[in-house]
Amino acid sequence: MHLNIFTVLILALFAKGQSLRCFQCTGLLGPCEKKEMTCPFGDAVCASQITVQYNGAASTSVQIKSCTVPKVCVNGSLNLGITRTATTMQCCNTDLCNSQDVSDSNSKNPNGKQCYYCNKDSCFNKVNCAGSEDHCIKAKANSESISMTIKGCASKSMCDALSQGFQEYADVSCCEGNLCNSAKSITQSFLILLSWPFISYIMFH
C-alpha cells in the first residue's frame, strides 16, 4: 500500500521564526500517541489531519498531528481513478491546540463531473468525480530523466496545495471543464508516488 511513502511524502514547506508548540504523531488505523514539538519555522499553525486512501472497496486511514503553514490547511480529495485520497485538516494557532482527532468529512457521492485518468495501459480512461472534486488535474514530472503524467479529479483546495508543494517534482495544472485534462501516458510508479503518503508530506513540510 506504500503507506509510509505517502505519509512521509503529503508532511513539507518549512520557514523559520517564532516558536509554536504543537502535538506531533502519526497513527495508522486509529489514534496516535501524541508528543509535544516546537515548530521550527515562522507563520506556523498546529494541524490535526486524517487522510483516507480508497482502493476499490478497501480503505486505509492515517491520523497525523504536527506543525504546518496556513496555506496547506486544506480539506479535499484527489481521485486518480485507480486510487482516491481524501484529506480533512483542522488548523489552529495556539500552543498544543491540535489535541483532538478529526473525522473524514469528504463526500464519496458522484457530483456529475468527469475527468481523464491513467492506468498502466492507457490515459483515455474516464473517472467520475465525487464530493468537492470540481477540477480536473494533470501533473507532469519535470525531471529530465523521467517523463510521466498523471491525471484525475481534484478539489480546488487540493489543486492549490499540490501546485505549491509539489512544484519541485512536477508541473501541476488544474482546469474546471468536463474532461479538460486531455490524455497521455503514465507509469504506475509515479501514480503511487502521488498517492496519499506524498500528500501528507506536502501538507506538513
C-alpha positions in Angstrom: 0.0 0.0 0.0 3.1 2.3 0.2 1.6 3.8 3.3 4.9 5.1 4.8 6.0 6.7 1.5 2.8 8.8 1.2 2.8 9.7 4.9 6.5 10.6 4.7 5.9 12.2 1.3 1.7 14.7 1.7 4.2 16.3 5.6 6.8 19.9 3.9 7.1 23.8 3.4 9.2 24.9 6.3 10.3 28.5 7.1 11.8 30.0 10.3 10.7 32.2 13.2 8.5 32.3 16.2 8.0 29.2 18.3 4.7 27.5 18.5 4.2 24.2 20.4 2.1 21.5 18.8 1.3 17.9 19.3 3.1 15.6 16.8 2.2 12.0 15.9 1.3 9.6 13.1 -1.3 6.9 13.8 -2.2 4.2 11.3 -5.7 2.8 11.5 -6.5 4.6 14.7 -5.4 7.3 17.3 -1.8 8.2 17.6 0.4 8.7 20.6 0.9 12.4 21.0 4.3 14.1 21.7 5.0 17.8 22.0 7.1 19.6 19.5 8.3 23.1 18.9 7.6 24.3 15.4 10.9 25.1 13.6 9.5 27.8 11.4 7.6 31.1 11.5 3.9 31.5 10.4 3.3 28.1 11.9 0.0 26.6 12.8 -0.8 23.3 14.6 -2.7 20.8 12.5 -4.7 17.7 13.1 -5.4 15.6 9.9 -6.9 12.4 8.8 -6.1 11.1 5.3 -8.0 8.2 3.9 -6.9 6.2 0.8 -9.5 4.3 -1.1 -8.6 1.4 -3.4 -11.8 -0.1 -4.7 -13.8 -1.3 -1.7 -10.8 -1.2 0.6 -9.7 1.8 2.5 -6.8 2.7 4.8 -6.6 5.8 7.1 -3.9 7.7 8.9 -4.2 10.3 11.7 -1.4 12.9 11.7 -0.7 15.8 14.0 2.2 18.3 13.5 3.2 21.9 12.6 2.4 23.2 9.2 1.7 26.5 7.4 -1.8 28.0 6.9 -1.7 27.8 3.1 -1.8 24.0 3.1 -4.6 23.6 5.7 -7.0 22.1 3.2 -9.9 19.8 3.1 -10.4 17.9 -0.2 -9.7 14.9 -2.3 -7.7 13.6 -5.2 -9.1 10.9 -7.4 -6.7 9.2 -9.7 -9.2 6.6 -10.9 -7.3 3.6 -9.5 -7.0 5.2 -6.1 -8.7 8.1 -4.3 -7.2 10.1 -1.4 -9.3 12.3 0.9 -7.8 14.7 3.4 -9.5 16.5 6.2 -7.5 19.0 8.3 -8.2 21.3 11.2 -5.6 24.0 11.9 -5.2 26.3 14.9 -2.6 28.9 16.2 -2.3 28.4 19.9 0.1 26.1 21.9 -1.0 22.5 21.8 -4.4 23.2 20.3 -4.3 20.2 18.0 -5.1 17.6 20.6 -8.4 16.4 19.1 -8.6 13.8 16.3 -10.6 14.7 13.2 -13.0 12.7 11.1 -13.1 12.4 7.3 -15.6 15.0 6.1 -15.2 14.3 2.4 -18.2 13.1 0.4 -17.9 10.0 -1.8 -21.0 10.7 -3.8 -20.6 11.4 -7.5 -21.0 15.0 -8.5 -21.6 14.7 -12.2 -18.2 15.8 -13.3 -15.8 13.6 -15.3 -12.0 13.8 -15.8 -9.4 11.6 -17.6 -7.2 9.3 -15.6 -4.4 7.0 -16.4 -3.7 3.3 -15.7 -0.7 1.3 -16.8 -2.2 0.7 -20.2 -4.0 4.0 -21.2 -4.8 7.6 -20.3 -8.0 7.6 -22.2 -10.0 6.4 -19.2 -12.8 8.5 -17.6 -13.4 8.7 -13.9 -16.5 10.1 -12.2 -15.5 12.8 -9.8 -17.1 12.9 -6.3 -17.8 15.3 -3.5 -15.9 18.6 -3.8 -13.7 17.4 -6.7 -14.6 20.3 -9.0 -11.4 20.4 -11.1 -9.5 18.0 -13.4 -5.8 17.7 -12.5 -2.8 17.0 -14.6 0.7 16.6 -13.2 3.8 16.0 -15.3 7.2 15.1 -13.9 9.7 17.9 -14.5 12.8 15.7 -14.3 14.9 15.4 -17.4 15.4 11.7 -16.8 11.7 11.0 -16.1 8.7 11.6 -18.5 5.5 10.8 -16.7 2.0 12.3 -16.4 -0.9 11.6 -14.0 -4.5 12.8 -14.4 -7.7 12.7 -12.4 -10.2 14.7 -10.3 -9.3 17.1 -7.5 -10.8 19.6 -5.2 -9.7 23.2 -5.8 -8.0 23.3 -2.4 -6.1 20.1 -3.3 -5.1 21.6 -6.6 -3.8 24.7 -5.0 -1.8 22.8 -2.3 -0.2 20.4 -4.8 0.6 23.2 -7.2 2.6 25.0 -4.4 4.0 22.0 -2.6 4.7 19.7 -5.5 6.4 22.2 -7.8 9.9 20.8 -7.0 8.9 17.5 -8.6 6.3 18.2 -11.3 4.3 20.8 -13.2 0.8 20.6 -11.8 -2.2 22.2 -13.6 -5.9 22.1 -12.9 -8.9 23.1 -15.1 -12.7 23.3 -14.5 -14.2 22.0 -17.7 -15.5 18.5 -18.1 -12.7 16.1 -19.4 -10.5 19.2 -19.7 -7.2 17.3 -18.8 -6.6 15.6 -22.1 -4.8 12.2 -22.0 -1.2 11.0 -22.3 1.0 8.2 -20.9 2.0 7.3 -17.4 3.9 4.7 -15.4 2.4 3.0 -12.3 5.3 4.1 -10.0 4.6 7.8 -10.4 0.9 7.2 -9.8 1.8 5.6 -6.4 4.1 8.5 -5.6 1.2 10.9 -5.9 -0.9 8.8 -3.5 -1.7 9.9 0.0 1.6 9.5 1.8 3.0 12.0 -0.6 0.1 14.4 0.0 0.7 14.2 3.8 4.3 15.1 3.2 3.4 18.2 1.3 0.9 19.3 4.0 3.3 19.2 6.9 6.7 20.3 5.4 
